[in-house]
Amino acid sequence: MAQSDVETALDALYAAALDSNEWPRALAVLAENVGAVGTVILPFDQARASESVASESLAEGNAAYRSGWFQFDSRIQKAKDIHLPPGIVFLDSQHITPEFIQRDAFYQEFLGKYGLGSCLSYIADDPDGGLVTISTQRALKSGRYENTEISCFEILAPHIARAFTISSRFAQALALTSDFSSTLQHLTVGVIILDPKGRVRFVSEPARQLLGDGLQAPLGQVPRASTSTERMKLERLIADASEGRVVRAGAMAIRRPRCGRSLYVEVVGIRSEAVAAGITGVAGRAVMLLLRDLYRSASDQVIKVLQDLGLTPAEARIASLVGAGRSPRDIAEMGSVSTCTVRTQLKSVYGKLGISRQSELAILVTRIGDFS
């Protein structure tokens, strides 16, 4: 898949994260990139089948699924039976035999009716509890997925899960209040909203607490980083997002001289100009800055999520501390164990989480903290 195709797909996914009306289009773009008819996001919990989200090409089938066929979905039942964990990409043919498919009502009477064949899926944590599958559905006449298409799906699937989590968190926050500004105050991540000219129009309380050291963002003015290099990079990211070239323009670390810790800043464009105008009071595209302190202490909830990802309690504690910036030596002294023991457990953590560097662990712990 070309780099431009990846960027188009990511652009669509993160647009959907900020505007739920964009999900059918985003899922259609994903399906197109992997040679599928369409894409659907299905909760494992049958009681929530009505919450499934599908691309427009699967709308009719999704309606039938919601109306009752969900009770007979042998694919999800198989995934439950063999306890497939989050983060797994798999084909239904890896766990379901051709003989089973030939006699299974779901495959023959439901999928067959809509001309649907092989299914390529990714299991992700459901932001509302439990698990969801993100599944691309191949046309029956198209045969099996090609290796290049599977590789493409492996690249994009984690981004779908992340965008879906962001979308869910925004929906939950919006349910707490009808005012969008108040909604942003409920998020744990710091949020700054800029108008189309790059001027600050809104600063959430979590963001306000992070400002003043390395980054200034007075209302009505353009946000400014302390150093000229950081200032130019921030201006470039804001311009990219504001001009609509991408949804997520990028991220950067801004040095904070007083506390000695870096501030992680993501720059995201708000695609819907109607939403943007409602926030800023100015016509045109708005931009959102997401601020995180990468070194803040992990909460008990973060440790719980890490355990849900397969870590032991001891490994989850070490992962949370290392992810928050603690060194193996610091952790060894805190726990009255050897540094060698900590490093051994940390190696196990990397293996279970599928990462290889401390920086990746720091990002993961931060993401969990923001959206848990």
C-alpha positions as a printed Julia matrix, in Angstrom:
372×3 Matrix{Float64}:
   0.0     0.0    0.0
   1.35    3.44  -0.93
   2.21    5.97   1.77
  -0.51    8.28   0.4
  -3.09    5.51   0.92
  -1.97    5.1    4.54
  -2.28    8.83   5.12
  -5.73    8.92   3.51
  -6.93    6.08   5.71
  -5.49    7.65   8.88
  -6.99   10.99   7.95
 -10.42    9.38   7.63
 -10.09    7.45  10.9
  -9.1    10.42  13.03
 -11.81   12.53  11.38
 -14.28    9.9   12.61
 -12.75   10.06  16.09
 -13.84   13.7   16.29
 -17.1    13.41  14.32
 -19.05   10.15  14.71
 -20.97   10.85  11.49
 -17.71   10.16   9.64
 -17.46    6.52  10.77
 -19.21    4.89   7.77
 -16.91    6.74   5.39
 -13.8     5.94   7.45
 -14.68    2.24   7.56
 -15.28    2.29   3.81
 -11.82    3.76   3.22
 -10.31    1.03   5.38
 -12.16   -1.69   3.43
 -10.99   -0.23   0.12
  -7.35   -0.38   1.26
  -7.52   -4.1    2.1
  -9.63   -5.29  -0.82
 -12.79   -5.81   1.25
 -16.48   -5.07   0.63
 -16.85   -3.2    3.89
 -15.86   -2.91   7.53
 -17.88   -3.35  10.73
 -17.12   -2.79  14.42
 -18.99   -5.31  16.58
 -19.19   -5.5   20.4
 -18.55   -8.98  21.84
 -21.46   -8.39  24.2
 -24.61   -9.53  22.38
 -26.73   -7.2   24.51
 -25.0    -4.3   22.74
 -25.37   -5.59  19.17
 -27.4    -2.49  18.32
 -24.23   -0.42  18.82
 -22.45   -2.01  15.85
 -21.01    0.47  13.33
 -20.56   -0.38   9.64
 -19.54    1.14   6.34
 -22.42    2.06   4.03
 -21.83   -1.0    1.83
 -22.73   -3.24   4.79
 -25.68   -1.15   6.02
 -28.36   -3.64   4.97
 -26.5    -6.6    6.41
 -25.72   -4.68   9.59
 -29.44   -3.91  10.07
 -30.24   -7.62   9.73
 -27.41   -8.48  12.11
 -28.78   -6.09  14.72
 -32.31   -7.4   14.34
 -31.37  -10.92  15.39
 -28.54  -12.55  13.48
 -26.07  -11.4   16.12
 -27.3   -14.31  18.26
 -25.87  -16.75  15.72
 -22.51  -15.08  15.02
 -20.25  -18.15  15.22
 -17.12  -16.05  14.58
 -17.45  -14.04  17.79
 -18.45  -17.13  19.72
 -15.32  -18.9   18.48
 -13.14  -15.95  19.48
 -14.69  -16.09  22.96
 -14.23  -19.85  23.22
 -10.5   -19.74  22.47
  -9.98  -16.53  24.48
  -8.35  -14.45  21.76
  -6.71  -11.43  23.46
  -6.83   -7.77  22.38
  -4.29   -6.75  19.75
  -4.66   -9.92  17.66
  -5.17   -9.83  13.87
  -6.66  -13.04  12.51
  -8.59  -14.61   9.65
 -11.74  -16.56  10.46
 -10.29  -19.48   8.47
  -7.5   -19.78  11.04
  -9.98  -20.9   13.71
 -13.02  -22.14  11.79
 -12.81  -25.17   9.5
 -14.33  -25.39   6.0
 -16.52  -28.25   7.25
 -17.96  -26.03  10.0
 -18.6   -23.23   7.5
 -20.49  -25.6    5.2
 -23.0   -26.53   7.89
 -23.14  -23.26   9.87
 -26.33  -21.2    9.47
 -24.57  -17.87  10.06
 -22.16  -18.45   7.18
 -24.61  -20.08   4.8
 -27.83  -18.16   5.43
 -26.58  -14.77   6.6
 -23.14  -14.11   5.09
 -24.02  -16.08   1.97
 -27.15  -14.03   1.38
 -25.09  -10.84   1.2
 -22.27  -12.4   -0.85
 -19.77  -12.12   2.02
 -16.85  -14.51   2.41
 -13.56  -14.39   4.29
 -13.33  -12.13   7.35
 -10.14  -10.37   8.53
 -10.47   -9.12  12.11
  -8.71   -7.29  14.92
  -9.73   -7.59  18.55
  -9.6    -4.41  20.61
 -10.62   -3.3   24.07
 -14.11   -1.84  24.11
 -13.96    1.65  25.68
 -17.27    0.85  27.38
 -16.06   -2.48  28.76
 -15.37   -5.87  27.24
 -14.06   -6.34  23.7
 -14.94   -5.38  20.14
 -13.93   -6.85  16.81
 -12.98   -4.62  13.91
 -13.69   -6.79  10.87
 -13.24   -6.27   7.16
 -15.51   -8.47   5.08
 -14.28   -9.93   1.79
 -16.66  -10.6   -1.11
 -17.39  -14.32  -1.43
 -16.32  -14.28  -5.08
 -12.97  -12.59  -4.26
 -11.49  -15.56  -2.42
  -8.84  -15.2    0.27
  -7.06  -12.08   1.45
  -3.59  -11.52   0.0
  -0.56  -11.15   2.3
  -0.13   -7.49   1.32
  -3.74   -6.78   2.3
  -3.29   -8.5    5.66
  -0.11   -6.47   6.26
  -2.0    -3.28   5.44
  -4.73   -4.2    7.93
  -2.11   -4.92  10.61
  -0.78   -1.38  10.17
  -4.17    0.34  10.29
  -6.05   -1.79  12.85
  -4.45   -0.28  16.0
  -5.29    3.2   14.68
  -8.92    2.16  14.2
  -9.03    0.98  17.8
  -7.49    4.19  19.07
  -9.81    6.39  16.97
 -12.81    4.38  18.18
 -11.71    4.86  21.8
 -11.34    8.62  21.3
 -14.74    8.74  19.63
 -16.33    6.83  22.51
 -14.73    9.06  25.14
 -15.99   12.17  23.39
 -19.49   10.68  23.2
 -19.43    9.88  26.91
 -18.22   13.36  27.75
 -20.89   14.94  25.54
 -23.51   12.95  27.41
 -22.47   14.71  30.62
 -23.17   18.17  29.26
 -24.67   19.86  26.24
 -21.97   22.49  26.18
 -18.89   21.43  24.18
 -16.53   23.6   26.2
 -17.69   21.99  29.42
 -17.33   18.59  27.73
 -13.64   19.21  27.1
 -13.18   19.99  30.79
 -14.16   16.39  31.58
 -11.23   14.97  29.61
  -8.08   14.14  31.57
  -5.88   15.29  28.71
  -5.32   19.04  28.46
  -7.17   20.67  25.54
  -6.54   24.0   23.81
  -8.79   25.1   20.92
  -7.45   27.51  18.3
  -9.52   29.46  15.77
  -8.67   29.42  12.01
  -6.08   32.17  12.58
  -4.31   30.11  15.24
  -5.5    32.21  18.18
  -6.42   30.57  21.47
 -10.19   30.44  22.04
 -10.48   27.84  24.78
  -8.19   26.32  27.44
  -9.39   23.43  29.59
  -8.47   23.3   33.26
  -6.07   20.32  32.81
  -4.32   22.29  30.03
  -4.14   25.46  32.11
  -2.27   23.55  34.82
   0.39   22.52  32.28
   0.94   25.98  30.79
   3.42   28.66  31.84
   6.53   26.5   31.74
   7.77   26.03  28.17
   4.44   26.84  26.53
   2.3    29.98  26.76
  -1.28   30.14  25.45
  -3.08   33.36  26.44
  -6.66   33.7   25.21
  -6.87   35.61  21.94
  -3.2    35.08  21.14
  -1.15   32.51  19.23
   0.4    29.82  21.48
   4.17   30.18  21.85
   6.87   27.73  22.87
   9.93   28.99  24.75
  12.57   28.23  22.12
  12.56   29.45  18.52
  13.03   25.92  17.15
  10.04   24.56  19.08
   8.03   27.66  18.22
   8.57   27.18  14.48
   7.72   23.49  14.63
   4.52   24.17  16.55
   3.51   26.87  14.06
   4.1    24.46  11.16
   1.99   21.69  12.75
  -0.85   24.14  13.48
  -0.75   25.44   9.89
  -0.92   21.88   8.49
  -3.97   21.06  10.61
  -5.7    24.39  10.02
  -5.3    24.25   6.24
  -6.87   20.79   6.16
  -3.89   18.89   4.73
  -4.23   16.28   7.48
  -6.42   15.7   10.55
  -3.63   14.73  12.92
  -0.79   17.05  11.88
   1.7    15.47  14.26
   3.14   15.74  17.74
   6.15   17.23  19.46
   7.79   17.51  22.85
   8.18   20.99  24.33
  10.91   21.44  26.91
   9.79   22.83  30.27
  12.82   24.59  31.82
  11.47   25.0   35.35
  10.29   21.46  36.07
  12.78   19.76  33.74
  10.1    17.55  32.13
   8.89   17.67  28.55
   5.32   18.46  27.59
   3.9    16.21  24.86
   1.7    18.16  22.43
  -0.47   16.63  19.68
  -1.96   18.88  17.0
  -5.33   17.78  15.57
  -7.54   19.53  13.02
 -11.31   19.73  13.62
 -12.73   18.63  10.26
 -16.31   19.77  10.76
 -16.4    23.54  10.17
 -19.84   23.68  11.81
 -18.41   22.21  15.0
 -15.37   24.46  14.76
 -17.5    27.59  14.36
 -19.58   26.56  17.36
 -16.47   26.36  19.52
 -14.51   29.37  18.29
 -17.28   31.63  17.0
 -15.25   32.08  13.8
 -15.93   30.48  10.41
 -13.3    28.06   9.13
 -11.31   25.11  10.42
 -10.32   25.03  14.07
  -7.32   23.24  15.58
  -7.07   21.32  18.83
  -3.89   20.95  20.88
  -3.81   17.93  23.21
  -1.37   18.36  26.11
   0.06   15.56  28.23
   2.66   15.38  30.96
   4.5    12.18  30.03
   6.07   11.9   33.47
   3.05   12.02  35.71
   2.51    9.07  38.02
   0.38    6.19  36.75
  -2.91    5.62  38.56
  -4.28    2.38  39.94
  -6.55    2.27  36.88
  -3.51    2.26  34.59
  -2.04   -0.68  36.49
  -5.36   -2.51  36.21
  -5.45   -1.98  32.45
  -1.87   -3.22  32.12
  -2.9    -6.38  33.98
  -5.82   -6.76  31.59
  -3.25   -6.69  28.77
  -1.62   -9.79  30.23
   0.92   -8.46  32.74
   1.28   -9.87  36.23
   0.62   -7.43  39.12
   4.39   -7.02  39.64
   5.01   -6.47  35.93
   2.14   -3.98  35.68
   3.56   -1.97  38.59
   7.02   -1.89  37.01
   5.59   -1.02  33.57
   3.6     1.88  35.03
   6.65    3.26  36.83
   9.04    2.88  33.88
   6.39    4.33  31.57
   6.12    7.32  33.91
   9.88    7.94  33.71
  11.33    5.93  36.6
  14.63    4.1   36.04
  15.1     0.38  36.84
  17.46    1.41  39.65
  14.8     3.7   41.2
  12.22    0.94  41.04
  14.62   -1.6   42.56
  15.26    0.7   45.52
  11.54    1.34  45.97
  10.73   -2.37  46.0
  13.83   -3.63  47.84
  14.74   -5.92  44.93
  17.77   -6.09  42.64
  18.06   -4.03  39.47
  18.62   -7.32  37.63
  15.2    -8.55  38.79
  13.55   -5.37  37.56
  15.26   -5.63  34.16
  14.19   -9.27  33.81
  10.57   -8.36  34.52
  10.82   -5.39  32.18
  12.0    -7.69  29.38
   8.92   -9.83  29.99
   6.75   -6.7   29.87
   8.16   -5.71  26.46
   7.52   -9.2   25.13
   3.92   -9.35  26.32
   3.08   -5.86  25.05
   4.86   -6.3   21.71
   7.19   -3.33  22.17
  10.97   -2.96  22.37
  11.79    0.45  23.83
  11.08    2.44  26.96
   9.79    5.33  24.83
   7.06    3.06  23.45
   6.13    2.01  26.97
   5.93    5.66  28.04
   3.53    6.43  25.18
   1.39    3.39  26.0
   1.15    4.26  29.71
   0.26    7.86  28.82
  -2.47    6.78  26.4
  -3.96    4.41  28.97
  -3.92    7.18  31.56
  -5.64    9.63  29.22
  -8.46    7.37  28.13
  -9.02    5.09  31.16
